[in-house]
Amino acid sequence: MSARPQLGITAAANSAALFLTYNQSSAEDALANVLNVLRQISALEAEYRTQYPDADFHAVAAIGSGYWDRLSAHKRPAELAPFPALENGDNVAPFTPVDLLFHIRSERKDLNFQFATALSSQLGDAVELVEEVEGFRYLDSRDLTGFVDGTENPEGEHRIDVAVVGDEDRAFYGGSYIHIQRYVHNMTHWNRLQVKAQEDIMGRTKAENIEYAGADKALTAHTKRTSLKDSSGNSVEILRHSMPYGDMQACGLLFASYCRNNQNFRLMLESMVSGDGEGHTDHLLKYTRAVTGAAFFAPSVEGLAELGS
């Protein structure tokens, strides 16, 4: 029987999420404790899904690129690599490595919190929390810039084709490469722009969410810089699970890319930050800045159960 992807990898978007990142501590038996929690997390997720069937609950566990070898006695996933840090003048994509990611999401904020509390209790002093980001659905699935987010996401069974490792790396069938970045928006700067200027930066209309025709897009438009083709003319795709976050001090987007390889995200990021080699970078980066960047692999359900063995 084929390995099963963790349910949250391809499930439809939810209205509330928690992104928790941790580093293993130096506590005695920390590694053994982490392994024990990872092996049981799919069962704990199943308990929540059974107990709260209307909540559409999901919890994805993923292992940092630099932490994998401490947890697994097996070889590494073929394309697991550190986050591709980039810098091009004011455009930056920093690398902020962490050991573990737990992406918890559902239709109920209270259940997300309850699950996170139970998870934290089980991990105990084996880990140190790096960051906790609470994501929420904003209006009709819009970013805080006011534009619909995730319009280009694959649909239906194609989500599996895009996000889940297949026969190309049979030992890690059912897994997924995850890249996350936390962006902080300069909303004061952004809101000074007229709507048409915002639309030109994005390459789509704001209210109606209609993408500009290719000939009408600036080479610096966000949709131009992220709508790529490979050498065979196929679309370069990722499955986005990004969500807005914020309070009265700072706000932005927790960007989350799930993919069957790590190349598609890297190509998009390079296109945005470094540009096309002729000076055309993503002008959306004038209004938002990445402050974190980490790469992970989310094993299959069976892969999680076999960690350390």
N, C-alpha and C positions, 0 to 999 in steps of 0.2 A: 504494500500500500504506500502511495506517495506521501511524503511529509506534508503536513497541513500548515499553511501560513497562519500566523496569529490573526485573529479575527479583525482586529482594529486596523490592519494594514490596508485593506481595501474597502472597509465599510463606509457608507455614506457619512457625510459631515454631521456633526452634532452641534448643539447650541452652546455647550459649555465644555471646557477642557482645563486640565492642569498639565503643565510640562515641568517635570521634576528632574534635575540633574544632580548627580552625586559623585564624589570621589571616595574610594575605599580609604578607611582610616588605618592607623597603625596598631589598632587594638588587637589583642590576642584572639586568634580564631576568626578574624575579620573575613578572610577569604572564604572559609568554610561557611560562614553565616550568609554571605552574599550568594554563594552557590545554592544554598538551601532555599533561599527566597526565590531566586530565579527559576529553580526547578518546579516550584509550587505555584507560580503566579498565574499560570493558565487555569489551574484548578480553582483558584480564588476568584478569578474573573468569571468562570462558569457558575460559581455559587451566586455571584451578584446578578448575573443574567437570568438565573432561575428565580431568584427571590424577587427581582424587580424587572419583570418581563417587558414593561412598557417604557423603561428608561433607555433602552438601546445602549447598554453599557459596554465599554471596551477599555482594555488596558494593554498597551504594547510595551514590552521590555526590550531594550536594545543595549548593546555593549560597545563602548568606545573603541576607536581604532587602536589606541595605545594600550588598552587594557585587555584586549582579547586573549593574548597569549598567556596571561595569568589565570584565566578562567577555563580555557579549553585545552585538552590534551591533543586535540585533532589539529590538522592544518588550518590555516586561515582561509576565510572566504577569498576567492580569487582576486577581487578588486578592492578589498578593504584597505584603506589608506588614510593618512591624516587629512584633515580638512585642508583644501587648497587655498591657503592664505594668499591674498593679492593686495597690492597697493599701487595706485596710479594717481599721483597728485592727491587731491582731496578725496578721491574714491578709494575706499578701503573695504576689505573683507578679512577681518582678523581671525586668527586661529586661537581658540580658547579651549584646549582639550579637557575633557571630563571622562570619567570612567563609565558611568551608567546614565541611561535615559529611561524614564517612565512617562509615557504619554497616555494619560487617563482622560477619558471623555465619555459624555452621556448627555441625556436631556435633563439631568438634575445635578445642579451644583452641589447639593448636599451629599449626594452619593459619591461624587468625585472626591469631596473632602473626606468623607468617611473611609473610603478605600485608601486614600493617601495616608490617612492617620494610621490605619491598620498596617499598611506597608512600612511606614516609618517605624512603627513599634517593632515589627518583625526584624527589620534591619538593625535596629538598636544602634550601638556605638560602632558597628562595623563600617559605617559610612559617615561622611560629612556632607551636608547639603551645600551645593554650590549655588543653585538658583531655583526658585519656584516662580513660575509665570502662569497666571490665570487668564486663559483665553475665553472670549465670549463672541457669540454671533452678534454682529452689528447690523441693525436694520435688515434688509433683504440680502444678507451675505455680502456686505460691503466692507472694504477696508475703511479705516478712519479718514482716509483722503476723500471718501465719498464715492469711490468707484467699486463696482462689483469685483470681487476677488475670486480667482479660481475658474474663470470662464473657460479656459482651455483645458480643464481637467478631463481625462478620459472617462468614459461612461460605461456602465454595464460590465460585461465580461472583459472588456478591453482594459479595465483597471488592473486585472490580474496580469495581463500581458505586459503592462508597463511597470508595475510595482513589484512583482514577485519573481525571484530567481527561478529559472527553469533548468532544462537539461544541460545548459552551457556550463553549469557548475553543480554537478549532480550531488556532491557531498553536502551542499548547502541549499538544495532544492527547498523551495517554500519560504526562504528568507527574503530580506529586503534591506537595501542600503538606505540609510537615513542621514540627511544633512539638516541641521537646524541653524538658524541665525536669528538673533533678536535685533530688530531694527527699531530705532528711536526716531519718530517723525518730528520734524520742525513744523508743527501745525500753524504757528504764527506766520512763518514765511510762506507756507503753502496757501493759506487762506487769503493772503494778499493778492494772489493771482486771480485774474478773471477766469471764468469757467472755460472759455475757449482756449486759453493758454494752458490750463490744466489738461484739457482734452488732447491738445497737441503733444504734450509731454507723455501722456499715456498711450495715445494712438487709438483711442476709442471715445465715444460720447459718454457723458457722465450719467445723465438721467436714464437714457434708453439702453445703454450698454451695447451700442452698435460699434463694431470695430471699423476703423477707417479702411478704405481700399488701400492696397499695397502702394499704389502710386501716390497716394495722399499722405502717407506716413513719412515723417522726418526720419532720417537715419539714426537719430538720437532718441526716438520714441521707445518707450518701455516695451511695447508689443513688438516692435521691430527687433530690438536687441534680444528678446527672449523667444521669438518664433524662429527656430532654426531648422535647417535640414542637414542630414548627414551626407556622406559622399555618394550614397545611392539615391538621394532625393527623398528619403523618408523623414518624417517629422521627428525631431528630438523631443521626447516627452518625459515628463515626470508626473507623479501623482502628488498634488499639493494638499497638505493638511494644515495649512497656515490659519492663524486666528489673530484678530486684534486683541490687544491688551491695553491696560492703562489705568491711571488715576489722575488726580489733579496736578501731579508734579511731572509726570512723563507718560507718554503713550506711544504706541507704534504697532508693529506686526511681529508676531513670533512666526517666522517662516519655517515651514517643515516640508522637506522634499523626501518622498519615498520612491525608490526606483529599483529595477532589477540589476542595474549597474551603477557605478559611481561616475561614469563619464558624462552622462547627460546633464547632471547638475553642474559639473565642472565647466562644461562648454557654455552653459547659460551664464554662469557667474563670470567667466572670462569675457563673454560678449558684453555684459553689463559694465564691468569694472575696467577691463583693459581695452575693450572696444574692438573695432574691426581692422585695426592697424592703420587707419587713416584719420584717427582722431575722433571718431564717432563713438562715444560712450553713452550710457543710459542717463539721460538728464533727470530722471526721477531721483537719482542719487544726490542731486543738489538739495533735496528736501527731506531725505531720510538717510540715516547712517547706521550701518551694522556695527554692533558693539560686542557680539559673540559669534562664534562659528565652531561647530563641532561635527564630527563624522562618526557614525555608528553602524552596526549591523544588528538587525533584529532576526534572530534565528527562527526557524519553524517551531511549532509547539513541541514536536519530538526533539528538535535540536536543543531547546531549553532544558527539557527533561534529562538530556544526556550530557549536559555540561559537566566538565570535570572528570568524566569517566573515560 
